[in-house]
């Protein structure tokens, strides 16, 4: 079987090489015929050259799709600064792990000197020390709570000691158990069926429906907190917004469902909705009137136009523009010029450090002077290029110019970032979850997923351990229904 596989791979490689050779031959013939036709028709030679360059680009793009790995990386780190070389690495420190000391002593028969035969004595506090990481397997247990009863001799009064707070009245699973299931699914991306199999290996027999019941009950206690978290994000002066696909399995129009995210510096909130329209964006942004940083998706512009003067300010992401020039650079080397200028914008941002109490006025001054000059250089470069609109460079230029007012917005407000990187990092959790459990099976499932992703990712941003946060917030809500506990209300881990 191995020999057959290697033979098939070699045969495919040879076919691909033959296809490449034929493509090259056709391209040369196309260039020759195009030149002859230009002479006959008197066509502008520069325009003809651009058309030939576009054909070459399309052919090369097709070839790279067949053979090259997908990446937008380029020389350096993509922001104009050289990446620092990596050095060797040693053992990773583990300050969060408990330390268990195990002492090893010589057998009695070896406690004598091989030279003189004298008895060896312990050398006080002298050891050779080595460490290894060990594993303590997860286990489950049945905790039987025995609530003591009390009675009066008169027989008129019977009291019973209080028990622990219950996630579900009369339920069999603890708050910590439900939290572990939630973190495993929405932070570690383990489907419930996979969790059930793992639990069975540890001795606990449980079905996926029982696991879902725990998640649903946990979410019911945390819904007020989720709403408050969304409101907290929308109270920020500047937020970032993004959206990604989130299927509703087995339902009509499943492919149209999308997860929307709004993110501030210390929290992120998700909503999963049945469309990617401006109406869906309105449900996420509500009556927000601050600054929204987004990509070039038209729903945000449409929503802004509908709201009129009272609407939010829309800023656009430089990274999305940069990606298009990275894609064009292999065919149009002049794209390196604008990439270098975008990299200089990021270098200027790095000059003002948020650790400095005066970073905001410092950054504002840098943007008014240095950044503004570079933005003007980029504008002049964009308008001076002569390329075909359908080419990759032409597409990148048109995309950037179409967003130009929003791209310049950061110059007037030091709180507006250059990009949507923070909210895109927040969307990775949903992308990983979608890859592992494919989406949600019900509309209630979409609400539960949005809730847990919001609370878990916000806990991470606040430096709070997600499991500890969910457990604390749930216990407070059980004790006093409706209680709101945001990640910033819990001490960092």
Secondary structure as UniProt FT lines:
FT   HELIX           2..41
FT   HELIX           45..67
FT   TURN            76..77
FT   TURN            95..96
FT   HELIX           108..110
FT   TURN            114..116
FT   TURN            124..125
FT   STRAND          149..151
FT   TURN            153..154
FT   STRAND          158..160
FT   TURN            169..170
FT   HELIX           175..186
FT   HELIX           192..201
FT   TURN            202..203
FT   HELIX           208..234
FT   STRAND          238..245
FT   TURN            249..250
FT   TURN            252..253
FT   HELIX           254..256
FT   STRAND          258..263
FT   STRAND          268..273
FT   HELIX           278..285
FT   TURN            286..287
FT   STRAND          291..294
FT   HELIX           298..307
FT   HELIX           308..310
FT   STRAND          313..316
FT   HELIX           318..329
FT   TURN            330..331
FT   TURN            333..334
FT   HELIX           335..351
FT   TURN            354..355
FT   TURN            357..358
FT   HELIX           359..366
FT   HELIX           367..371
FT   HELIX           372..384
FT   TURN            389..390
FT   HELIX           392..402
FT   HELIX           404..407
FT   HELIX           408..412
FT   TURN            414..415
FT   HELIX           421..437
FT   HELIX           443..461
FT   TURN            462..463
FT   HELIX           466..479
FT   TURN            481..482
FT   HELIX           487..489
//
